[in-house]
Amino acid sequence: MVEKRLIEAVREGLREELAADPNVFLIGQDIGINGGVFRVTEGLLEEFGPRRVIDSPLAESGMVGVAIGAAMNGLRPVVEIQFADFIFPAFNQLVSEAARMYYRTNGEFAVPLVIRAPYGGGVRGGLYHSQSVEAYFAHVPGLKVVVPSSPHDAKGLLKAAIRDDNPVLFFEHKLAYNTVRGEVPDGDYTVPIGEAVVRREGRQLSLISYGLSVHHCLEAAETLSAEG
């Protein structure tokens, strides 16, 4: 195992899935030439070319709509929404189309689509670049919402999401990109979506969380443990 930052684990997961499956492609604003606003996709355009790493216009509904159509025709698109705050123009595409397609076609069409989006505050992003929007989608039947808390889980869950035959929203806390580090296994692996993990054993209190907040919970548990 090698210790990696969360941002490196996400990039590695994308790279491995692009290399393993020719049906996987990335689309998003500035993800190609610029490598994304947080540089998550840095180097992937040079490695896989502009047909697999696509810079899109500034139109979230258009990106997601194109990706839904591509997914229905056998491809596995991974859309990057530059900031989770900007996902709302695509809300109807996700909730009315992607989430329902499998059910309203009686299983004839699947939508193997992943939407990646950095979320959360703590990086001086102001009101338009700091929102946590996952709750809007967690209540929608047909959508899976994934929020990793460690590099190990970020890579494994992302690979599982890309291989899933139904739409997955994959939220990455922007403050965690370079501050959260951890060991990541060599080679191919996935982490099952929907399974919890116990990060610390205890007897008196249970803290249930996800994403960056997991680390705040661990810090709180450590503080309380020291106080007896």
GUROTOR-208260 format. One record per residue (C-alpha): residue number from 1; residue in one letter; x, y, z. Coordinates in Angstrom, 1 decimal. Each point is the difference from the previous one (the first is absolute). Layout:
+------+------+--------+--------+--------+
| resi | resn |   east |  north |     up |
+------+------+--------+--------+--------+
|  NUM |    A |      X |      Y |      Z |
...
+------+------+--------+--------+--------+
END
This chain:
+------+------+--------+--------+--------+
| resi | resn |   east |  north |     up |
+------+------+--------+--------+--------+
|    1 |    M |    0.0 |    0.0 |    0.0 |
|    2 |    V |    1.0 |    3.6 |   -0.6 |
|    3 |    E |   -1.2 |    3.0 |    1.9 |
|    4 |    K |   -1.9 |    2.4 |   -2.3 |
|    5 |    R |   -2.0 |    3.2 |    0.3 |
|    6 |    L |   -3.7 |   -0.3 |   -0.7 |
|    7 |    I |    0.4 |    1.9 |   -3.2 |
|    8 |    E |    2.6 |   -2.4 |   -1.2 |
|    9 |    A |   -2.2 |   -3.0 |    0.8 |
|   10 |    V |   -2.9 |    1.4 |   -2.0 |
|   11 |    R |    2.3 |    0.8 |   -3.0 |
|   12 |    E |    1.5 |   -3.5 |    0.2 |
|   13 |    G |   -3.5 |   -1.6 |    0.0 |
|   14 |    L |   -1.0 |    2.0 |   -3.1 |
|   15 |    R |    3.2 |   -0.9 |   -1.8 |
|   16 |    E |   -0.3 |   -3.7 |    0.7 |
|   17 |    E |   -3.7 |   -0.1 |   -1.1 |
|   18 |    L |    0.8 |    1.9 |   -3.2 |
|   19 |    A |    2.8 |   -2.4 |   -0.8 |
|   20 |    A |   -2.0 |   -3.1 |    0.8 |
|   21 |    D |   -3.3 |    0.8 |   -1.8 |
|   22 |    P |   -0.1 |    1.9 |   -3.4 |
|   23 |    N |   -3.6 |    0.9 |    0.7 |
|   24 |    V |    1.0 |    2.2 |    2.9 |
|   25 |    F |    0.4 |    3.7 |   -0.8 |
|   26 |    L |    0.2 |    3.2 |    2.0 |
|   27 |    I |   -1.9 |    3.3 |   -0.8 |
|   28 |    G |    0.0 |    3.3 |    1.9 |
|   29 |    Q |    1.0 |    3.6 |    0.0 |
|   30 |    D |    3.8 |    0.5 |   -0.2 |
|   31 |    I |    0.8 |   -3.6 |    0.8 |
|   32 |    G |    2.2 |   -0.5 |   -3.1 |
|   33 |    I |    2.6 |    2.7 |   -0.7 |
|   34 |    N |   -0.2 |    1.4 |    3.5 |
|   35 |    G |   -0.4 |   -3.3 |    1.9 |
|   36 |    G |   -3.1 |    1.3 |    1.8 |
|   37 |    V |   -0.4 |    2.9 |    2.5 |
|   38 |    F |    1.6 |   -2.2 |    2.7 |
|   39 |    R |    2.4 |   -1.8 |   -2.4 |
|   40 |    V |   -1.7 |   -3.4 |    0.7 |
|   41 |    T |    0.2 |   -1.0 |   -3.7 |
|   42 |    E |    3.4 |    1.5 |   -0.6 |
|   43 |    G |    1.9 |   -2.1 |   -2.6 |
|   44 |    L |   -2.9 |   -2.1 |   -1.2 |
|   45 |    L |   -0.6 |    2.0 |   -3.2 |
|   46 |    E |    3.6 |   -0.6 |   -1.0 |
|   47 |    E |   -0.2 |   -3.7 |    0.8 |
|   48 |    F |   -3.5 |   -0.8 |   -1.5 |
|   49 |    G |   -0.6 |    2.7 |   -2.5 |
|   50 |    P |   -2.9 |    2.5 |   -0.7 |
|   51 |    R |   -2.5 |   -2.7 |   -0.9 |
|   52 |    R |    0.2 |   -1.5 |    3.5 |
|   53 |    V |    0.6 |    3.2 |    2.0 |
|   54 |    I |   -2.4 |    2.6 |   -1.3 |
|   55 |    D |   -0.1 |    3.7 |    0.9 |
|   56 |    S |   -3.6 |    1.0 |    0.0 |
|   57 |    P |   -1.8 |    3.3 |   -0.4 |
|   58 |    L |   -1.3 |    1.9 |    3.1 |
|   59 |    A |   -3.3 |   -1.9 |    0.2 |
|   60 |    E |   -0.5 |   -2.6 |    2.7 |
|   61 |    S |   -3.4 |   -1.1 |   -1.3 |
|   62 |    G |    1.5 |   -0.5 |   -3.4 |
|   63 |    M |    2.9 |   -2.0 |    1.4 |
|   64 |    V |   -2.2 |   -2.3 |    2.0 |
|   65 |    G |   -2.5 |   -0.4 |   -2.8 |
|   66 |    V |    2.7 |   -1.0 |   -2.5 |
|   67 |    A |    1.4 |   -2.4 |    2.6 |
|   68 |    I |   -3.4 |   -1.6 |    0.7 |
|   69 |    G |   -0.4 |   -0.6 |   -3.8 |
|   70 |    A |    3.5 |   -1.5 |   -0.2 |
|   71 |    A |   -0.6 |   -2.2 |    3.0 |
|   72 |    M |   -3.3 |   -1.3 |   -1.5 |
|   73 |    N |    2.0 |   -1.0 |   -3.1 |
|   74 |    G |    2.6 |   -2.1 |    1.8 |
|   75 |    L |    2.7 |    2.5 |    1.0 |
|   76 |    R |    1.0 |    0.8 |    3.6 |
|   77 |    P |    0.3 |    3.8 |    0.4 |
|   78 |    V |    1.5 |    1.7 |    3.0 |
|   79 |    V |   -1.2 |    3.6 |    0.2 |
|   80 |    E |    1.9 |    2.6 |    2.1 |
|   81 |    I |   -2.1 |    2.8 |    1.3 |
|   82 |    Q |    2.6 |    2.7 |    0.8 |
|   83 |    F |   -1.6 |    0.8 |    3.4 |
|   84 |    A |   -2.9 |   -1.9 |    1.6 |
|   85 |    D |   -1.7 |    3.4 |    0.3 |
|   86 |    F |   -0.5 |    0.1 |   -3.8 |
|   87 |    I |   -1.8 |   -3.4 |   -0.3 |
|   88 |    F |   -3.5 |    1.5 |    0.3 |
|   89 |    P |   -0.3 |    0.8 |   -3.8 |
|   90 |    A |    0.3 |   -3.8 |   -0.5 |
|   91 |    F |   -2.5 |   -0.8 |    2.8 |
|   92 |    N |   -2.8 |   -0.9 |   -2.4 |
|   93 |    Q |    2.2 |   -2.2 |   -2.2 |
|   94 |    L |    1.2 |   -1.9 |    3.1 |
|   95 |    V |   -3.3 |   -0.4 |    1.8 |
|   96 |    S |   -2.5 |   -0.3 |   -2.8 |
|   97 |    E |    2.2 |   -1.8 |   -2.6 |
|   98 |    A |    3.1 |   -1.8 |    1.4 |
|   99 |    A |   -1.6 |   -1.2 |    3.3 |
|  100 |    R |   -3.2 |   -1.4 |   -1.7 |
|  101 |    M |    1.2 |   -1.3 |   -3.3 |
|  102 |    Y |    0.6 |   -3.6 |    1.1 |
|  103 |    Y |   -3.4 |   -0.3 |    1.6 |
|  104 |    R |   -2.1 |    1.8 |   -2.5 |
|  105 |    T |    1.4 |   -2.2 |   -2.8 |
|  106 |    N |   -0.5 |   -3.2 |    2.0 |
|  107 |    G |    3.8 |   -0.5 |    0.1 |
|  108 |    E |    0.5 |    0.4 |   -3.8 |
|  109 |    F |    2.3 |    3.0 |    0.5 |
|  110 |    A |    2.5 |    0.5 |    2.7 |
|  111 |    V |    1.9 |    3.2 |    0.7 |
|  112 |    P |    3.6 |   -0.9 |    1.2 |
|  113 |    L |    0.8 |    3.6 |    0.8 |
|  114 |    V |    2.3 |    1.6 |    2.6 |
|  115 |    I |   -0.3 |    3.6 |    1.0 |
|  116 |    R |    3.1 |    1.3 |    1.9 |
|  117 |    A |   -0.2 |    3.3 |    1.9 |
|  118 |    P |    2.1 |    1.7 |    2.6 |
|  119 |    Y |   -2.1 |    1.2 |    2.9 |
|  120 |    G |    0.3 |    1.7 |    3.4 |
|  121 |    G |    1.7 |    3.0 |    1.5 |
|  122 |    G |    3.2 |    0.8 |    1.7 |
|  123 |    V |    1.9 |    1.3 |   -3.0 |
|  124 |    R |   -1.2 |    3.6 |   -0.1 |
|  125 |    G |   -2.4 |   -0.7 |   -2.8 |
|  126 |    G |   -2.8 |    2.3 |    1.1 |
|  127 |    L |   -3.7 |   -0.7 |   -0.4 |
|  128 |    Y |    0.1 |   -1.3 |   -3.6 |
|  129 |    H |    2.9 |   -2.4 |    0.4 |
|  130 |    S |   -0.5 |   -1.6 |    3.5 |
|  131 |    Q |   -3.4 |   -1.8 |    0.0 |
|  132 |    S |   -0.7 |   -3.5 |    1.1 |
|  133 |    V |   -2.8 |   -1.2 |   -2.3 |
|  134 |    E |    0.1 |   -3.8 |    0.6 |
|  135 |    A |   -3.3 |    0.0 |    2.0 |
|  136 |    Y |   -2.0 |    1.2 |   -3.0 |
|  137 |    F |    0.9 |   -3.2 |   -1.9 |
|  138 |    A |    0.2 |   -2.6 |    2.9 |
|  139 |    H |   -3.8 |   -0.1 |    0.1 |
|  140 |    V |   -0.5 |   -0.7 |   -3.7 |
|  141 |    P |   -0.8 |   -3.7 |   -0.9 |
|  142 |    G |    2.3 |   -1.2 |   -2.7 |
|  143 |    L |    3.0 |    2.2 |    1.0 |
|  144 |    K |    3.0 |   -1.2 |    2.1 |
|  145 |    V |    1.9 |    2.6 |    1.9 |
|  146 |    V |    3.6 |   -0.7 |    1.0 |
|  147 |    V |    2.2 |    2.2 |    2.1 |
|  148 |    P |    3.5 |   -1.5 |    0.8 |
|  149 |    S |    1.9 |    0.9 |    3.1 |
|  150 |    S |    3.4 |   -1.6 |   -0.8 |
|  151 |    P |    2.3 |   -0.5 |   -3.0 |
|  152 |    H |   -0.5 |   -3.7 |    0.3 |
|  153 |    D |   -3.8 |    0.4 |   -0.2 |
|  154 |    A |    0.2 |    2.8 |   -2.6 |
|  155 |    K |    1.7 |   -2.2 |   -2.5 |
|  156 |    G |   -1.9 |   -3.2 |    0.7 |
|  157 |    L |   -3.4 |    1.6 |    0.1 |
|  158 |    L |    0.7 |    2.0 |   -3.1 |
|  159 |    K |    0.9 |   -3.1 |   -1.9 |
|  160 |    A |   -3.1 |   -1.7 |    1.3 |
|  161 |    A |   -2.1 |    3.0 |   -1.0 |
|  162 |    I |    1.3 |    0.0 |   -3.6 |
|  163 |    R |   -0.7 |   -3.8 |   -0.3 |
|  164 |    D |   -3.5 |    0.4 |    1.4 |
|  165 |    D |   -2.8 |   -0.3 |   -2.6 |
|  166 |    N |   -2.1 |    2.8 |    1.7 |
|  167 |    P |    0.8 |    3.7 |    0.6 |
|  168 |    V |    2.2 |    0.9 |    2.9 |
|  169 |    L |    0.7 |    3.5 |    1.4 |
|  170 |    F |    3.6 |    0.1 |    1.4 |
|  171 |    F |    0.7 |    2.9 |    2.3 |
|  172 |    E |    3.6 |    0.9 |    0.9 |
|  173 |    H |    0.6 |    2.5 |    2.8 |
|  174 |    K |    2.3 |    2.6 |   -1.4 |
|  175 |    L |    1.8 |    0.7 |    3.3 |
|  176 |    A |    0.8 |   -3.8 |    0.2 |
|  177 |    Y |    1.7 |   -0.1 |   -3.4 |
|  178 |    N |    3.4 |    0.9 |    1.3 |
|  179 |    T |   -0.4 |   -0.2 |    3.8 |
|  180 |    V |   -1.2 |   -3.6 |    0.3 |
|  181 |    R |    2.6 |   -2.7 |   -0.5 |
|  182 |    G |    0.0 |   -3.7 |    0.3 |
|  183 |    E |    1.2 |   -3.3 |   -1.4 |
|  184 |    V |   -1.3 |   -1.2 |   -3.3 |
|  185 |    P |    0.4 |   -3.6 |   -1.2 |
|  186 |    D |    2.0 |   -0.7 |   -3.1 |
|  187 |    G |   -1.9 |   -1.5 |   -2.9 |
|  188 |    D |   -3.7 |   -0.2 |   -0.8 |
|  189 |    Y |   -2.6 |   -0.1 |    2.8 |
|  190 |    T |   -3.5 |    1.3 |    0.8 |
|  191 |    V |   -1.8 |    1.1 |    3.2 |
|  192 |    P |   -3.7 |   -1.1 |    0.1 |
|  193 |    I |   -2.4 |    2.8 |   -0.2 |
|  194 |    G |   -2.4 |    0.2 |    2.9 |
|  195 |    E |    2.0 |   -1.7 |    2.7 |
|  196 |    A |    1.1 |    1.8 |    3.2 |
|  197 |    V |    3.3 |   -0.4 |    1.8 |
|  198 |    V |    1.0 |    0.4 |    3.6 |
|  199 |    R |    2.9 |    2.4 |    0.3 |
|  200 |    R |    0.4 |   -0.2 |    3.8 |
|  201 |    E |   -1.5 |   -2.3 |    2.6 |
|  202 |    G |   -1.8 |    1.4 |    3.0 |
|  203 |    R |   -2.6 |   -0.8 |    2.6 |
|  204 |    Q |   -1.9 |    3.1 |    1.0 |
|  205 |    L |   -0.8 |    2.0 |   -3.1 |
|  206 |    S |   -0.4 |   -0.6 |   -3.8 |
|  207 |    L |    0.9 |    2.7 |   -2.5 |
|  208 |    I |   -1.2 |   -0.6 |   -3.5 |
|  209 |    S |    1.3 |    2.1 |   -2.8 |
|  210 |    Y |    1.6 |    0.2 |   -3.5 |
|  211 |    G |    2.5 |    1.9 |   -2.0 |
|  212 |    L |    2.3 |    2.5 |    1.7 |
|  213 |    S |   -2.3 |   -0.1 |    3.1 |
|  214 |    V |    1.2 |   -3.5 |    0.8 |
|  215 |    H |    3.4 |    1.6 |    1.0 |
|  216 |    H |   -1.7 |    2.6 |    2.2 |
|  217 |    C |   -1.8 |   -2.8 |    1.7 |
|  218 |    L |    3.2 |   -1.9 |    0.6 |
|  219 |    E |    1.6 |    3.1 |    1.4 |
|  220 |    A |   -2.9 |    0.5 |    2.4 |
|  221 |    A |    0.2 |   -3.6 |    1.1 |
|  222 |    E |    3.7 |    0.3 |    0.7 |
|  223 |    T |   -0.6 |    3.2 |    2.0 |
|  224 |    L |   -2.8 |   -1.6 |    2.1 |
|  225 |    S |    2.0 |   -3.2 |    0.5 |
|  226 |    A |    2.9 |    2.0 |    1.4 |
|  227 |    E |   -2.5 |    1.6 |    2.5 |
|  228 |    G |   -1.2 |   -3.4 |    1.1 |
+------+------+--------+--------+--------+
END
